[in-house]
Structure formats: C-alpha cells, structure tokens
C-alpha cells in the first residue's frame, strides 16, 4: 500500500499511535522528544507508513478507501479518515 506521512499528521488515531514513541517535550526549540532510535524525520516518516500498513491490516475501516469508480489499476494513497474530515482533524504533532 502507499501512504504519505503528512496525510496522517492531523489524525487523532495516528497521534495516539505515534504517542507510544514520544518520551517527552523540549523547550528550545519547542517540540517533541522521540525515542532515541527515531532521531531523524525520515525515521518518523517510516514509522508513520508502517503504522498505516498496520492499520490497513487490523483496522482497515479507519482508513479512507477508494470509491468504486476508481479503477483498480490506479494507485491509491491510504490515509486515516479522521484526518480528511475537517470536523475531526486535530492540531499537528511537531517534531
């Protein structure tokens, strides 16, 4: 499956999933402290994509699915439903 991390940042579901990897907050510059192994944005993006795959397997109804009129030969970017609905989006996690 294909996923874009930025499509997950305003999802409450994904903020909860990512929260397992946050160990605190920093003051200067303001942001979150992640587990030591998540020391680069590319690693955080990889974790987000892995969590999309996990969600696809175990909670597929939480992801937006393509409409029936979209051909199977077209690619689809899987994203959490709650990040795509303006009334359910939340503040974005910062690094």
N, C-alpha and C positions, 0 to 999 in steps of 0.2 A: 504494500500500500504506500501511497505518497502522502506526506504530511509536511506542513510548514510550521515551524515553531511559533512564528509571530501570530498565526491564526489561533493559537491556544492561550495567549497571554491574558486575555480578558475573561477566561472561563473559570468560574468558581470551582468546577470539578478539577481542572488542571492545577489551579492554585493549591487545592487540597492535596493532590497527588505530589506536586513539587514540594509542598511544605515539609514532607518527610525528610527532605535533603537539606533543609535550612537549619543552621546551627545558631543563628543569632542575627543581629543587625550591627552595622558600623555607622559611625557618626561622620567621618570625614574621609572620602565623600560619602554622603548618605547612601545606604543600600543594604543589601542582604549579605550575610556570610553563609557560604555554602560549604558542604563537606569538603575536606581538603582535596579529594580527588576531582572535584568539579571546579578546577582552577582556571578555566577558560570558557568563553562564551560558546565555542564550538562543542564543548563537552556538555554544557547545559542544553544546547540545541539537540544534541544526540539523545540525551535523556528524555527530552520532550517527545521526540519522534518515537522512542522506544515505548513511552507511556501511551502514545496514540495507538501503536500496534497492540499493546496490552489491552487497551480499552476496546479496540476493534474485536479482539478475541473474547473478552469477558463481559463487555458492557456495550455492545455494538449500537444499541438504541440510544446511547448518549452522543453518538456522532451523527452528523448530517450525512444523509445518503443521497446519491444522485437520483434525480427524477427518472421515471420510466422512459421518458422521451430522449434521454441522453444515451447515445449508442455505447455499447459495451466496449467498443474499440477506442473510445475517448478516455483520456486519463481523468482521474478524479482526485482532488486533494481532500483528504479526510480531516475534518475539524469538529471540535465539540459544538453541539447545537447551542449551548448556552452562551458561547462566545459570538454567535452570529445573530442573536436576537437582542436588539437594543435595550429591551427592558430587563434583561438578565445579565448583561455584561457588568463587570466589576473593574475596579482600579487595577492597573497593570503592575505586576511584580517588577521591581527594579533589581538590577544586579548590584 
